[in-house]
Amino acid sequence: MRTLIIGCGYVGEALGQRLIALGHAVTGIRRESDGNTRLAKFGIEPLNLDITQPGTLEAIEKPFDFIVIAVSSSRGGREAHQRVFGTGIKNVAQWLKSNPAKAVVFISSTSVYRQKSGEWVDENSSIENVSYTSKSLLESEKLIATVPGNVSILRSSGIYGPGRGFLFRQFMKGDAQIEGTGERFLNMVHRDDLVEAIIRSLSGGGGTFNITDDEPVTQLRFFEWLSSTTDRPLPPIVPEPDPATRKRGITNKRVSNTLFKDTFGFQYKYPTFREGFAKS
């Protein structure tokens, strides 16, 4: 089995290692060559190309059974996000129509849901008042959904795991802050659970699914747990930030993972942030 990971970064590297253990031959695409040695060490064949450039995907020679699209704009601004999830995904979708695979998985984001009142959202919830990032993601989802094969759209919540977890790192450095009343909900998923969800999706029939752990947690409760667990003081309370200063804006919702769990009989290794951060 041959698998191509387009965007072989934090999640893609872990996914590649798991797939190799399952008997896949894995190729990982990165824009820059600085990670090639690392990928090769994991047994992943590196391939350097920029999906935002026209025709660059034609450099891919071998056919693949499975394709996972896990690209990011590398914390870039509006233009970078639009290049990757606009031009880049358009190029990928066009290439896939001429180079079909058995299954395609696209990693999207739960940031497409813009609800702000702490309500539960699922795959059928309304999507409105979109930000520029969520608009790009939704357009990307529509493009990828048109390619041949079984297509799964996985909307991931905030990814954390070994070496990654923005709020946790801020807390440990003493730089964290509780915004407003701290009642805004955080939705998170451990990298390894996302990896297993991707693998499960490769053998599925396609669809759009939320990938997030079982327990959305308020910012205040999250920091209270960290404070109690690490015996460190709670962060200071500051006013709510201006939504205009955030790339994805500010939302407040609880994301349901019920559909994916029911469809695949999936159980999370890290069902809440407690198990995940205790391990990380």
C-alpha positions, 0 to 999 in steps of 0.5 A: 500500500502506498500513501502520500501525505501532503503537508507532512508536518507535526501530524503528518510525521506521526501519521507516517510512522504509524502507517509504516508500522501498518505496512504502508510505503509513505511519501511525505510532501513538504515545501522546504527541504530542511525536514528531509533528514528527519522524515527519512529517519522515520522511514518516510520518503521526502518530496519537496514541492510547493502546492501553491505553484501551478503544475508542481504536483506533476512531479509526483511519479508513482500512483498512491492508494491513499492520500492525506492532505494535512497542509497548514499556512505555517502561522502565516497571515491572511495572504499565506492562508489564502495561498495554501487553502485557496490556490494550493488546495485548488491545485491539489483537487485538480491533480487528484481528478487525474490521479485518483486514490482509493481514499482521500482524507482532508484535515480541516478545522472546527474553526468553521463553526462560528457559534459564540454562546457556548452551545453544542455544535455538530456536523449539521450545525449552521455555518454563518458569519464566517471569518476569512480562515473559515471561508477558505477552509469551507471552500477547500472542503468543497473542492476536495469533496469533488475528487474521485474515491472515498473522501473524508473531511476531518474537522479537527479541533485544537491539536496538542501533544508532545512538544505542542500545546500553546496554552499549556506552554504559556502557562508553564512559562508564566505568560498565560492569561484568563480572558474575561470570566474564563467561561469561553470553551476550549475544544482540543484533540491529542495528536495521536487520536487525530492520527488514529482517526485519519487511519480509521477514515482511510478504510471508511466510506467518506463523509464529514466528521468532527475530530475532538475529544469528549470534553470541551473545557472552559478556559478557567477550568483548564487553568484551574486543573493545570494549577492544581496539577502543577502546584502553580498559581492561576494566571491573571485575569485580563479583559476579553481580547478584540476578536479582530486581533485573532486570525480565526476570530473568537468563538465559544462553542462545544464541539460534538464528536458523536458522529465519528465515534458512532460511525466507526466505533472509535474510542479516544486514547485521550478522551479528555485534556487531563489524560492527554496533558498528563501523558504529554 
